[in-house]
Amino acid sequence: MSDAVIRREEFGDVVVLHITTTSIDAVSATAIEAACVNMRPITVLDFADVAFINSAGISALLKFVVSARKSGFKLFATHVSLHHQKIFKMVEMSRFMPSIEDQDLATYR
């Protein structure tokens, strides 16, 4: 399942997890979390292909993001639509997983 939902790209202390599903629900959020088992100090979730995140997906993502942050990992989100940015702010997910732009991410490569 996680292979269908995540494409992993690693360089140095950074791992970029490209979410390849267009919709995130509790099942795909669990697959994203499973793909993060071997996290790097900096983990970036790429939402470029994501068009829809339901409330169960938001809830599961938020639990994972808060837990990873408490474990000392830095998480960032990239390519988040304006709509999802608003939702991330409302549920305070952006506090634990701020957005990062491609040019800023390039400095880690």
C-alpha positions in Angstrom: 0.0 0.0 0.0 2.6 2.6 1.0 4.4 2.1 -2.4 1.3 3.2 -4.1 0.9 6.3 -2.0 4.5 7.5 -1.5 7.6 8.0 -3.7 10.6 8.5 -1.5 13.6 10.7 -2.4 16.6 11.0 -0.1 19.6 13.2 0.1 21.8 13.7 3.1 19.8 14.5 6.2 16.6 15.1 4.1 13.9 12.8 2.9 11.2 14.1 0.5 8.0 12.0 0.5 6.1 12.7 -2.7 2.5 11.8 -2.0 1.3 10.2 -5.2 -2.4 9.9 -4.4 -4.9 12.7 -5.2 -6.9 12.1 -2.1 -5.8 11.7 1.6 -8.0 9.8 3.9 -7.3 7.8 7.1 -6.0 4.9 5.0 -3.6 6.9 2.9 -2.5 9.0 5.9 -1.6 5.7 7.7 0.4 4.7 4.6 2.2 8.0 4.7 3.0 7.5 8.4 4.3 4.0 7.6 6.5 5.4 4.9 8.1 7.7 7.5 9.4 4.8 9.6 13.0 5.6 8.4 12.8 9.4 8.9 15.7 11.7 8.4 16.3 14.7 10.6 14.4 16.7 8.0 11.3 15.2 6.4 9.3 17.0 3.7 5.9 15.9 2.6 5.2 16.9 -1.0 1.4 17.6 -1.6 1.8 18.5 -5.3 -0.6 15.7 -6.5 -3.1 16.0 -3.5 -6.4 17.5 -4.5 -8.5 16.4 -1.5 -7.9 15.7 2.2 -10.9 14.5 4.2 -11.3 15.1 7.9 -10.0 11.6 8.8 -7.0 12.3 6.7 -6.4 15.7 8.4 -6.8 14.1 11.8 -4.4 11.2 11.0 -1.8 13.5 9.5 -2.0 15.9 12.4 -1.4 13.1 15.0 1.6 11.9 12.9 3.1 15.4 12.5 2.8 16.3 16.2 4.2 12.9 17.2 7.2 13.2 14.8 7.9 16.7 15.9 7.9 15.7 19.6 10.4 13.0 18.6 12.8 15.7 17.4 12.2 15.5 13.7 11.7 18.6 11.5 8.8 18.3 9.2 7.9 20.6 6.3 5.2 20.6 3.7 5.7 21.6 0.0 3.3 22.3 -2.9 0.3 22.7 -0.6 -2.7 24.3 -2.3 -4.1 27.6 -0.9 -7.2 25.7 0.3 -5.1 23.1 2.2 -2.8 25.9 3.6 -5.9 27.5 5.2 -7.0 24.1 6.7 -3.5 23.4 7.9 -3.5 26.8 9.7 -7.0 26.2 11.2 -6.0 22.9 12.7 -2.5 24.3 13.6 -0.8 21.7 11.5 1.3 24.4 9.9 2.7 25.2 13.3 4.3 21.6 13.4 4.8 21.3 9.7 5.5 24.7 8.1 5.6 25.1 4.3 8.9 25.1 2.5 9.5 26.4 -1.0 11.5 24.5 -3.7 14.3 27.1 -3.6 14.7 26.7 0.1 14.6 22.9 -0.2 17.4 23.1 -2.9 19.8 24.5 -0.3 19.7 21.0 1.4 20.5 19.1 -1.8 
